Amino acid sequence: MKNTKKSPSFRTSGTNLRRAKTHNHSVVLEVIRTQGPISRTEISRVTSLSRQTIQNIVAQLDALDLIRMKASKVVGRGHPGMEVILNADAALSFGIHVDKTRATAVVCNLEGVQIWGGTNNLASATPEGANAAILDAVQDFRKEFDALYPKVAGCGIAAAGPFDTGSVSEKEPTNFHEFGTEENLRRLSDQLALPIVLENDATAAAVGESFYGSGREFENFAFLQFGVGLGSGFFLNGDQYRGTKGNAGEIGHVIVELGGEHCSCGNTGCLERYLSIDALCRHLGLSPDDSHTFDHISSLAAERDPALISWIEGAVPRFHQALNILEAMLDPEVIIVGGTAPENFLDLLIEKGAPYPRSLSGKLNGRILRGTAGHQSIAMGASAVSMSAHFAPSVSQLVL
Ligand SMILES: [Zn+2]
């Protein structure tokens, strides 16, 4: 069944990006974004739209300042033609990653170049506290770059799910599902006066990898996300896969140990209990809610601290289980490992994970990549979620 229930998106006014809103405009923009500089003839070939249609759409995108025309290189004795490139600074997007302690915000352009970034701590670990921190972030950006604010096309927000479910305790540090209720998002969108899109943090990170990062060259990949908890996001056949309620990829709650440790979801033996920053913090006696904890883990990784290494070595079989589950289910080209965990911690985990078990397709090497990591990585993904909402998901859905 086609999923007709979309994430909330309200109030459209403002940027040129939002005015170029027909499906074919979006498709042409997407082709220019991913394949430019590109000639109009080539766009016509790629999209199967007529040359006249492409001429008209490109002229309209040019009038909206979303693209630039440039002379192509002369090959042989011919005259130079004109090629189309994206005007990457024509539109900006907020990306906000919110958890129970802080709202991390970035503003990126159409190519994922970060224009601004900031972090605000929550006064309380509640939806109201999160909304206030997000509004503060937008105000902080406007204090520095108010002239750029009209270019902001929308706001992508990433939070830890699962959403829309009654089975998870609000006291657990690994999720913030009460933030993602429709009522709270409507209130936040009214306050921001921007279209907002909420995405599960791991899916947002996967969209970020696909839009800006190391997933750009792959049609099929899985993203394994190390935040405080463990999640995964899927990019399948060139598009994100969200699931019915946006909760696809909750790999942290796959049961890997029958009768194992009790989990926030109500089950026992979930993968996240053994393979996550939360699990590492329990091992080292650190607080996952403390904003300095990730810096501390990064220092331990830099020193190759024996207690950290010992936890990683103990967690490697669980890491292999996670990779095995993703590969057996999805047959992806690669698995990208990233998230808000420190880069050097993830590098150490990937290093200690070798040798890796064989995938079902027999592949041994080159299938585990490190993606974007660090405290702004999910916020970058969230900005891509907002941007990708303005581009066509697939050139196979042309309106001729
Ligand atoms: Zn669980």
Boltz pocket constraint, residues with backbone or C-beta under 6 A from the ligand:
constraints:
  - pocket:
      binder: B
      contacts: [[A, 252], [A, 253], [A, 254], [A, 263], [A, 264], [A, 265], [A, 266], [A, 267], [A, 270]]
      max_distance: 6.0
